Amino acid sequence: MRSPFRLLVPGLMLAVAAAPSLAADYEPPIVADLPPALDEVPEFVPVEIGSGWYLRGDVGYAFTSASGPFTFRAFDAGAYTGGTFATGAYDGDVSFAVGFGYRFTDMLRADLTVENFNLRFNGTRAFAVPCPGENAGTTCTAADSTTLGAWSIMANGYLDLGTFARFTPYVGAGLGVTYANSGAGTTNYTCVGGACAGGTASLAHASIDSWRFTYAAMAGFAYDINKNLKLDLGYMFRHVGGGNMFGFNTVSAAAGATGAEATDSGFNQHQIKVGLRYELW
């Protein structure tokens, strides 16, 4: 009889010989992708709601000149006749402006501003008809004065040209409207001729208003006082379109005259201004 150990030894040898080939054919089990660790989650960055917005305030002085003639209408016996002022000029005045804006990029920004300024008009006229209340056959001269209160509402765009040692030069342009309202004004009439009854009379004008198209061009520079506050020094050219200047005097109005007695064809302003801009970062 054969010993059982003689059969066991060859079997063990075959198993040992087959083990390397079985290990080479082994494939590890597929493991599903695990979620990233908590410390690998992207960090949340809050959005700055105020970033880009700024507030501004300016004070300036404008040198004002008429862009055309000053005209008037005379009312006599129910009829209107037209004429041109012999002389006329606007005097400049201090202006005040406030506004808010938004910076889109390092170079491009825009703002909306509201500005108040006042002008004083002085002019003279000559009439071929008698002054109010004077005798027939005489003529008349008049010296007029009035104030014009104005509010300009402007939408402006600017191009900042880079910052050098805290200074940022810029150029800009704006479009908008100006509301102008004449204040208390008077006309001093002087009779000319030998048959004058009173000689000189002073009559008040009626107030009148108008809306006028306005455009502007700007240039200047800003200086960084700190991260948020800038000092702005600039020049602005502004053109305000023509409109009503003052209404008829009290005597003409009582006789039936309506509308504007005097108008201008518009005016130009050369303004120097200084202001502050505060950025809401």
SVG drawing of the C-alpha trace seen along z (x, -y; Angstrom):
<svg xmlns="http://www.w3.org/2000/svg" viewBox="-55 -170 62 172">
<polyline fill="none" stroke="black" stroke-width="0.4" points="0.0,0.0 1.2,-3.5 1.8,-5.9 -0.6,-8.9 2.3,-11.3 3.7,-10.3 0.5,-11.7 0.4,-14.9 3.9,-16.1 3.3,-16.5 0.1,-18.3 1.8,-20.8 4.5,-21.4 1.9,-22.2 0.1,-24.6 3.3,-26.5 4.2,-26.7 0.8,-28.1 0.8,-30.8 2.9,-33.4 0.7,-33.2 -2.5,-33.6 -0.9,-36.7 -0.1,-38.3 -3.7,-37.9 -5.1,-39.5 -7.1,-42.8 -8.0,-44.9 -11.7,-45.7 -13.0,-49.0 -13.6,-51.6 -16.0,-54.5 -14.6,-58.1 -14.9,-59.6 -16.0,-63.2 -13.2,-65.7 -12.1,-66.4 -13.7,-69.3 -10.4,-71.2 -10.3,-71.0 -13.7,-72.8 -13.1,-76.2 -13.1,-79.1 -16.2,-81.4 -15.3,-85.0 -18.0,-87.6 -18.9,-90.2 -18.3,-93.9 -21.6,-95.5 -20.2,-99.1 -17.2,-98.5 -16.9,-101.0 -19.4,-103.6 -18.3,-107.1 -19.8,-110.4 -18.6,-113.8 -18.9,-117.5 -17.5,-120.5 -17.3,-124.3 -16.3,-126.4 -16.3,-129.8 -17.5,-130.3 -16.5,-133.0 -19.7,-133.3 -20.1,-134.8 -23.2,-134.9 -23.0,-132.7 -25.2,-135.0 -27.3,-138.2 -29.8,-139.1 -33.3,-139.8 -36.5,-141.3 -40.1,-142.0 -41.7,-145.4 -45.5,-145.6 -47.4,-148.7 -51.1,-149.1 -51.7,-145.4 -48.9,-144.6 -45.4,-143.1 -42.3,-144.3 -38.9,-142.6 -35.4,-144.0 -31.9,-143.3 -30.2,-144.7 -27.7,-147.4 -25.4,-145.9 -25.8,-142.9 -23.6,-140.6 -23.8,-137.9 -21.6,-138.0 -20.1,-134.7 -20.8,-133.4 -19.8,-130.7 -21.3,-127.3 -22.0,-124.3 -22.4,-120.7 -23.0,-117.3 -23.3,-113.9 -22.6,-110.2 -20.8,-107.9 -19.5,-104.4 -16.1,-103.2 -16.4,-100.4 -12.6,-99.8 -9.4,-101.4 -9.8,-103.8 -13.5,-104.2 -16.1,-105.9 -19.3,-107.9 -21.4,-110.0 -24.6,-112.0 -24.3,-115.6 -26.6,-118.4 -25.1,-121.9 -26.5,-125.3 -25.3,-128.6 -26.6,-132.2 -26.0,-134.7 -26.6,-138.4 -27.6,-140.1 -27.1,-143.8 -28.1,-145.3 -29.4,-148.4 -32.0,-148.9 -33.3,-151.7 -36.9,-152.1 -38.3,-154.2 -41.6,-154.5 -42.3,-156.4 -41.5,-154.9 -44.4,-153.6 -46.6,-156.6 -44.7,-159.1 -46.0,-161.5 -46.2,-160.7 -43.3,-161.9 -40.7,-160.9 -38.3,-157.9 -37.0,-155.7 -33.9,-154.0 -33.8,-151.3 -31.3,-149.8 -32.2,-146.2 -30.9,-144.1 -32.0,-140.7 -30.7,-137.5 -30.9,-134.0 -30.9,-131.1 -30.0,-127.8 -29.8,-124.1 -27.9,-121.8 -28.5,-118.1 -25.7,-116.3 -24.7,-112.7 -20.9,-112.5 -18.3,-110.0 -14.6,-110.1 -11.4,-108.4 -8.7,-108.2 -5.2,-108.2 -3.3,-106.4 -1.9,-107.2 1.5,-108.8 2.8,-109.6 -0.8,-109.8 -1.9,-112.1 -4.5,-110.8 -5.1,-113.0 -8.5,-112.6 -10.7,-113.9 -14.5,-113.7 -17.7,-114.8 -21.3,-115.3 -24.9,-115.8 -27.9,-117.1 -30.4,-119.9 -30.4,-123.2 -33.5,-124.7 -33.2,-128.5 -35.5,-130.9 -35.3,-134.7 -35.5,-136.4 -36.5,-139.9 -35.4,-142.3 -36.0,-145.9 -35.9,-148.1 -35.1,-151.8 -36.8,-153.7 -35.5,-157.1 -37.5,-159.3 -35.7,-161.0 -37.2,-164.1 -38.3,-167.6 -41.9,-166.6 -41.1,-164.1 -43.6,-164.0 -41.7,-162.0 -38.2,-161.6 -37.2,-158.3 -39.3,-155.4 -38.4,-152.1 -40.6,-149.0 -40.3,-145.5 -40.1,-142.4 -42.3,-139.3 -40.4,-136.1 -40.2,-133.4 -38.4,-130.1 -37.1,-127.7 -35.5,-124.3 -32.3,-124.3 -30.2,-121.6 -26.7,-121.5 -23.4,-119.8 -19.9,-119.9 -16.3,-118.9 -13.9,-118.4 -10.2,-117.9 -8.3,-117.8 -6.5,-115.6 -7.3,-113.9 -4.8,-113.5 -5.1,-110.5 -5.3,-111.9 -5.8,-108.3 -7.3,-105.0 -10.8,-106.3 -10.6,-110.1 -9.4,-112.1 -8.9,-115.8 -10.2,-116.9 -9.0,-120.0 -10.5,-120.5 -11.6,-122.7 -15.0,-122.5 -16.4,-124.1 -20.2,-124.1 -22.7,-125.3 -26.2,-126.1 -28.8,-126.6 -30.9,-129.6 -34.2,-130.4 -36.3,-133.0 -34.5,-135.7 -37.3,-137.7 -41.0,-138.5 -42.8,-141.7 -42.8,-144.7 -45.9,-145.3 -47.3,-148.1 -47.1,-145.9 -48.4,-142.9 -51.4,-144.9 -52.0,-146.0 -52.2,-142.4 -48.6,-141.4 -47.8,-137.7 -44.7,-135.5 -41.1,-136.5 -40.0,-140.1 -36.3,-139.2 -34.5,-136.0 -30.9,-134.9 -29.4,-132.6 -27.4,-130.6 -24.2,-131.1 -20.8,-129.5 -19.0,-129.0 -15.4,-128.4 -15.3,-127.0 -12.5,-126.2 -13.6,-123.9 -12.2,-122.0 -13.9,-119.2 -13.6,-115.9 -14.5,-112.4 -15.1,-109.7 -15.0,-106.1 -17.3,-103.6 -14.9,-100.6"/>
</svg>
